Structures are given as C-alpha cells and as structure tokens.
Amino acid sequence: MNQESFRPGGWNILPPVIKNLLILNGIFFLATITFQNAFNLDLIDVLGLHYFAAEKFAPYQFITYMFMHGGFTHILFNMFALWMFGRVLENVWGPKRFLTYYFVTGIGAALVHYVVFYFEIMPVLDAINKFQNDPSIPAFKEFINSNNFQVISYEIQNQFNSFRNEFNAVVAENERKALQLAIDYMASYKTAFLNGPVVVGASGAVFGILLAFGMLFPNAVLYIYFALPIKAKYFVIIYGLIELYSGFTDTGGNVAHFAHLGGMLFGFIMLKYWKKRNNLY
C-alpha cells in the first residue's frame, strides 16, 4: 500500500477492534467505580498489574491492567488517542493484526516497566534480606532510619504506626520480644512493599500505536492543542525524548514513563520484524 493513498475520511471511522476496546474500557471503568462504592472492592487492586514477586500478582493481570484506569482524565486521554491513531492503523492492517500489535505493545510496556522497577527496588530488598538473614535490634533501627525504608502506601504507614507503639513499649525491657516484633514486622513490610506498586491503563499500548502511526505516516500533520502543526515523525521523537527524560527525573510520580517507552520499544521491534518479512501492510 502506498502512503499517499492514505485517506482516513473515506474509511471506517470506528472500526470493530477500536469500537470494542472503547466499550470494554468504559465498562471496566464504570465497574471500578460501582464495585468500590457498592461492595468496597478495589478492582484496580485485583485487575491492575502487580510486581512479579508480589503476593497479589497474577498472570491474567498482564491483560486486565490495560482496561483499568485511575481516573476520568486518565481514561479520556487514553481512549481519545486510541481512537485518533488506532482507527487509522486498524483500517490499514485489519482487525487481527491491529489487535495483536495492541496486546504485544501493552504487555511489552508492562515488562519494561517492571524490569526497570526491579533495579530501582534492589537496594531496598537487599537491605530487608540482609536484616532477615542476620536480625538484630541495631540492624533494624539502622534500616528504619535509612532511605531504604519507604512508606509508599497507607497500608505501610498504618502498619508501622501500630508496630512502633508496641515496639517502643517493650524494647527497653524485653529485647528478645522486641527483636521478634521487628522480625515479624519486616516480613509484613516486605509483603506490603512488594504488593504496593500497581500499574493500570492502556497508555503503554497507546504509545506503541503512536509510534506505529509516526513510522507509517511520518509526514502526516498533527495539531497540538488543535493549533500548532507538527509532522507525526517529529511529534513521536519529541514525545519519546520527553518520556525518557521524565523516566529518569520524575522518580516520585505516579506516571509509568518506562511503560510508555516499553510500548514504543516493542512496537518498534514488531514493525521492523514485519517490514523485514515484507509484511508491514
């Protein structure tokens, strides 16, 4: 297919895969709100993607996490980008190939995110394991007062507040009991620490779609804020560089920048593979 023959206005404005993805994401979003309010059940905790070593991790989360979103703005922008760029790709590739690309980039995004996360939390896990292998009151206090002790959730904060009161009450009179409390607490802290991070959203797959659009239609003109024109190839490059920079600098934020880059990386690999087989279109 020739790039010059691209005429989105004459194609299906809502192809079947895009339509069903939009519907499913909407259903999951409404279900998240409904289950939380009606049953006090956090679907994000169940269907969002937890770290591989966490007790709450389940393999199905590699798929379900892509249909979960943390708020209305999150799902709105993801679904708008999915429709805006995804409908073009589905019209070019057909439903089967587009769906394959969507899930591969989404899963790839999650893998890259948690590989990076593994290296980020290694110092914390090493410190925990060091204490558990050779527990002592001084070693415990050293950990609690170090940067390795990270309160990343309300659950961890509540656990620590409850533990601290009991620990302080006995540490001066019964060191053996205090040490056992510390050992038990570190075990529960490690579990809560690993269970805490959870990834949600279709952003990784959407970034893969954005990359594919930029590579297949590099000279297509996009309008930032509906006013500033920019060619797709430059938009993708700039956006990718921003995500790379943010991934190294925005370490305390809630945005999974490396997941976005992972979606682009796996998308690039797939496109190059298809092109090598002369099967890009």
Helices and strands as residue ranges (DSSP letters): G 3-5, G 8-10, H 16-39, H 43-47, E 49-50, H 61-64, G 65-67, H 72-93, H 95-133, H 137-144, H 154-170, H 175-195, E 198-199, H 203-216, E 221-224, E 228-231, H 232-249, H 257-276
